[in-house]
Every structure is written in C-alpha cells, then in structure tokens.
Amino acid sequence: MARAPQAAVATSARIIVIGAGAAGLATASRLAMGLSGASITMLDKRREHHYQPGYTLVAAGLKSPDYVLSSTREWVARGVNWVEEAAAEIDPVGKTVTTDAGQRLPYDFLVVATGLTLDYGAIEGMDVSRIGQNGLGSVYAGPAQAAATWRAMSDFADKGGQGVFLRPATEMKCAGAPLKYAFLTDDFLRRRGNRGRAELTYNAQNRVLFSVPIVAERVRMLYAERNIRVTHDHVLRKIDLDRRIATFRTPQGDAEQQYDFINVIPPMRAPEVVRNSPLPWQTGPWAADGWAEVDRHTLRHVRFPEVFCVGDIAGVPKGKTAASVKWQVPVAVDHLIATIQGRESAERYNGYTSCPLITRVGRAMLVEFDYNDNLVPSFPGVIAPLEELWISWIMKEVGLKPTYLAMLRGRA
Ligand SMILES: Cc1cc2nc3c(=O)[nH]c(=O)nc-3n(C[C@H](O)[C@H](O)[C@H](O)COP(=O)(O)OP(=O)(O)OC[C@H]3O[C@@H](n4cnc5c(N)ncnc54)[C@H](O)[C@@H]3O)c2cc1C
C-alpha cells in the first residue's frame, strides 16, 4: 500500500480538494501530513458527515440515524482550510475553481472528490418526500430516509405481499447494497413467520446479478434457495406511489409490477459541476453520465495532469465503495507529491473494491475483488469470501466504521 512520505515535503503549491466526503477528507488529511507549506483548500457546503456504509444497518432497524452522522469539522486535518462553499465551475485549462459564492480560486493541483448525484428525478412519479409511506423505501436517500425505509420494510415483514427490489442501469456506489436489502427483507419475513405470505422479486438491470461472475453465480444460487425471484433487463422507469405500481423498461416494452413494499435505487451520475466541466470521458461507457476521465491505475486525469479524481466520481471500471477510497487515495496523493518533488511514483491502484454482502442478520459474505474480477481476500485462509459467515458480518457491523474513520484522518 502507498504510504505518506516520512518527512513532509516543503512546497508552496496551492491545492484544492473539491468535496469533504470519504475521499476528500482522506485526501486532505494525507496531503496535510505529507506536505509542509502547501496551501490546501477543501470545498464542501455540507456540514454533516455521512458514514454511508451504515445506511443499510439503519434500514435494517439495527442502528439509529445518529450512528451514521458526525460533523465534517471533526475530520478536517490541521493545516487544511475548509471553505463552506460548493464548487460551481471547474476550469482545468485556466486552473481555477469558482465557488457558488463567486470566489475564484486558482490552483496548482486539483483533487476532485465530489462523489456522485442520486438522480431520483429520472424516475417518473418518484417523490423522495414520500419515502416511508405507502410501502415506499429507498435506502440511498439519506439517514432519515434509511430509517423511514426500515419502518416501511418492517411493516411489510408483518403483513407480507409483493416485495420489489431493483438497481439502476447506471454505474452506482456499493452495487451490493440493493442485493443486501432483498436478503434482509427475506430474513425479516422469516423471523416473523410471514415468508409464506410474501413474494419477493429482484429486478436486475442486465443479464447478471453482480459484475463479478463468481459472485453473481453465488447470489443467484442463494436467491434461488431463498425463493427470491429474479427478472433480468428490468430498469425502473416510472412509479405510481398511490396505486403502488412500478413500471420497468424491458427489451419487450414496459412491464408493470404491483408492490406492497419497494426499495427504489435511483440512477447515479457525476454531479453537475463535473458534468459541465471538461473533465468527463468524451466517449465510451462512462461519457454519458459524466464520470471523470482518469487513468485507472493512478487516478490522474488523462488530459489534465495536475488534476486527480478519487472516490465515486472516478470513471474507472470498479471501485465505487469507501473501501476503494482507502486504496485509491494513497496512490493519488503519492503521485501528486511525487510531481511536486520531480520524481515518478510507482504506486498503482488495482481496482480493489470491497462489498460486505449481508445475506441475513448476523451473516455476510466479505466479497473483495479487483479490476480483473479476481477475488482478493484480505484474510485468505481465515475468511472465505463466498461463505455466509458470522465473522464477515462482524467485519461489516463492527469493524468497518473504525477503519473508515481512521481513513478520514489519513491513517488507514
Ligand atoms: C446505502 C449505501 C451503502 C454503502 N455500503 C458500503 C459498504 O458496505 N462498504 C463500502 O466500502 N462502501 C459502501 N458505500 C459506498 C461509500 O459510502 C461511497 O463509495 C463513498 O462514500 C465514496 O466517497 P466519496 O468521497 O467519493 O463520496 P461521498 O462520501 O459521497 O462524498 C462526496 C462529498 O462531495 C461533496 N460535494 C458534492 N458536490 C460538491 C461540489 N460541487 N462542491 C463541493 N463539494 C461537493 C458532497 O457534499 C459530499 O460531502 C455505501 C453507500 C451507500 C449509499
């Protein structure tokens, strides 16, 4: 793993970090440790920090929304100037960022860590304010909505009926999360003796359940065992929240599914500030949604070498998890500092992505993989990646958060 250099590198470089989420805070902390004399400015309007991997636990009734909330201020490293404004315009040719308050900030290096945007508006009829009512769930919308989703799911687990699950056709963060929630719903129905009164359908957006073939096959088998029906090539297009009907786009035309409970996962795209800048891919699979055109091994922008893009915004084939951030950030920071020092960095990000796939309360599969779809277990011989294990659950429920918080401080 790449490490911050032992002695801080003296420089007067002006560095801007856009975004104070998982990737932005980890980057700023590492830069503050690795450099002395640099001007490090971090932009983010959001004062609350969200530990998003905890949303699923909130939506399973196991944690309260407080569990995922902290103050951004707590994680801002000494020496980093946090400006509570959003980036409104990025000009990588003129090397400036303009904020929504009209400040024009010049930079020598830019790190884009904006995360992604949840595009609920792309689903006709969807209304985020109604999450938790009339069988509508959506774990992704935020801590309060995750808690509201739990109330809707718990009510469904008491009564049974039609449960509908899905994922968007776009790239998404934590692609295992929609699968986990179908597993959890199945588990709660069983615990309450109501599984026989419910039918569960998972709508995959393409022909597979997960992008890593061996994991897809394992989930397929577990879903078959648990009697979770799978339909393929189904993408949610429209929802009637009053009549509880979800309309999916399929190759054969629209298909309607009536539901008593649904977990809506919206399309995900690059935030507007990146989409409207010259940073996105110009062609290829990541162009339409605006993902940043970076080298997949260094996270350095392909056309603007003083720009790095880390975390969910990076247009790379895998890696939209907090666990990926932990491996991406040290690599990008080492390349940035190497440039200041006039040396070449040999650090490489291999696509490491980790997904603790909860299969029931108290059991999970700790799935870790790289760009080549190889399974890359952190504890080979101890934690089998495709087994439903108690220890993997503990890793998710207890182990992940301290590691995540240490990462924000640049220490993991
Ligand atoms: C339901 C759910 C479950 C998950 N489960 C897991 C899991 O089990 N394991 C795991 O490793 N990961 C998981 N993740 C994914 C993980 O949380 C993300 O991959 C991670 O947070 C990405 O970090 P980021 O910094 O790129 O984005 P974020 O953490 O989302 O931060 C982006 C920041 O950028 C800011 N921003 C946006 N636009 C601007 C702008 N114009 N100007 C300034 N600031 C801006 C935002 O306010 C935000 O603070 C899960 C996510 C969700 C939603």
The ligand as an ORCA input file, in Angstrom:
! r2SCAN-3c Opt
* xyz 0 1
  C     -26.604      2.589      1.037
  C     -25.102      2.599      0.867
  C     -24.357      1.517      1.325
  C     -22.962      1.511      1.167
  N     -22.263      0.429      1.655
  C     -20.928      0.431      1.573
  C     -20.165     -0.641      2.149
  O     -20.704     -1.567      2.752
  N     -18.811     -0.600      2.026
  C     -18.173      0.429      1.386
  O     -16.941      0.414      1.340
  N     -18.861      1.445      0.797
  C     -20.217      1.470      0.881
  N     -20.926      2.518      0.344
  C     -20.275      3.458     -0.595
  C     -19.472      4.581      0.043
  O     -20.216      5.244      1.024
  C     -19.029      5.552     -1.059
  O     -18.401      4.830     -2.093
  C     -18.062      6.595     -0.522
  O     -18.714      7.415      0.418
  C     -17.481      7.437     -1.660
  O     -16.754      8.524     -1.168
  P     -16.723      9.924     -1.977
  O     -15.889     10.832     -1.142
  O     -16.376      9.672     -3.383
  O     -18.231     10.424     -1.949
  P     -19.056     10.934     -0.689
  O     -18.592     10.267      0.559
  O     -20.488     10.766     -1.090
  O     -18.691     12.477     -0.550
  C     -18.862     13.425     -1.582
  C     -18.806     14.821     -0.974
  O     -18.673     15.773     -2.026
  C     -19.495     16.891     -1.729
  N     -19.803     17.611     -2.960
  C     -20.602     17.226     -3.979
  N     -20.642     18.187     -4.920
  C     -19.833     19.203     -4.499
  C     -19.470     20.474     -5.023
  N     -19.965     20.911     -6.189
  N     -18.638     21.258     -4.311
  C     -18.139     20.838     -3.120
  N     -18.450     19.638     -2.575
  C     -19.287     18.831     -3.250
  C     -20.708     16.293     -1.019
  O     -21.382     17.268     -0.229
  C     -20.059     15.188     -0.180
  O     -19.712     15.663      1.110
  C     -22.323      2.581      0.523
  C     -23.068      3.697      0.084
  C     -24.443      3.716      0.268
  C     -25.231      4.918     -0.180
*
